[in-house]
């Protein structure tokens, strides 16, 4: 997921949460601090505009995850 949003968002592992429901996996950004981009500027509007989609597959001991990050409307500059 880091590669999908960088440099627009500079994420840490603790910023990402994963939950599996019976219908589909859910990936979300856990807001523990203000979101920043790679240059250190505030990027909260970018984080709020994201829709995250996950696909998880497994076979025995191996797991593969694909994450797609999309935004329907480009965030406005603040």
SETOR-873415 format. One record per residue (C-alpha): residue in three letters; x, y, z. Coordinates in steps of 0.05 Angstrom, whole numbers, always signed. Layout:
residues N
("ALA" (X Y Z))
...
END
This chain:
residues 78
("UNK" (+0 +0 +0))
("UNK" (+58 +46 +14))
("UNK" (+77 +46 -60))
("UNK" (+6 +62 -82))
("UNK" (+2 +128 -43))
("UNK" (+74 +153 -37))
("UNK" (+94 +211 -45))
("UNK" (+23 +238 -34))
("UNK" (+20 +204 +34))
("UNK" (+79 +182 +76))
("UNK" (+50 +123 +115))
("UNK" (+77 +80 +171))
("UNK" (+57 +8 +185))
("UNK" (+17 +32 +245))
("UNK" (-25 +77 +199))
("UNK" (-56 +17 +163))
("UNK" (-109 -29 +192))
("UNK" (-138 -92 +161))
("UNK" (-203 -126 +179))
("UNK" (-234 -186 +146))
("UNK" (-310 -192 +145))
("UNK" (-350 -247 +114))
("UNK" (-362 -206 +51))
("UNK" (-294 -176 +35))
("UNK" (-229 -152 +67))
("UNK" (-227 -80 +90))
("UNK" (-165 -37 +92))
("UNK" (-168 +31 +127))
("UNK" (-122 +86 +150))
("UNK" (-118 +90 +225))
("UNK" (-113 +162 +246))
("UNK" (-62 +164 +301))
("UNK" (-28 +228 +279))
("UNK" (-36 +281 +224))
("UNK" (-23 +252 +155))
("UNK" (+37 +282 +119))
("UNK" (+64 +276 +48))
("UNK" (+136 +260 +30))
("UNK" (+155 +334 +38))
("UNK" (+125 +340 +107))
("UNK" (+64 +381 +87))
("UNK" (-5 +366 +114))
("UNK" (-40 +312 +72))
("UNK" (-103 +299 +112))
("UNK" (-148 +318 +53))
("UNK" (-112 +266 +10))
("UNK" (-122 +212 +63))
("UNK" (-196 +229 +70))
("UNK" (-208 +226 -6))
("UNK" (-179 +156 -13))
("UNK" (-219 +93 -24))
("UNK" (-179 +30 -10))
("UNK" (-195 -39 -39))
("UNK" (-162 -104 -19))
("UNK" (-157 -173 -47))
("UNK" (-126 -229 -5))
("UNK" (-108 -299 -30))
("UNK" (-75 -355 +7))
("UNK" (-49 -425 -6))
("UNK" (-23 -464 +55))
("UNK" (+31 -421 +86))
("UNK" (+32 -367 +32))
("UNK" (-10 -303 +30))
("UNK" (-14 -252 -26))
("UNK" (-48 -184 -18))
("UNK" (-64 -132 -70))
("UNK" (-86 -63 -49))
("UNK" (-115 -11 -97))
("UNK" (-119 +62 -74))
("UNK" (-165 +108 -113))
("UNK" (-195 +177 -107))
("UNK" (-256 +198 -146))
("UNK" (-241 +272 -139))
("UNK" (-172 +302 -133))
("UNK" (-164 +334 -64))
("UNK" (-162 +409 -61))
("UNK" (-101 +446 -36))
("UNK" (-107 +475 +33))
END
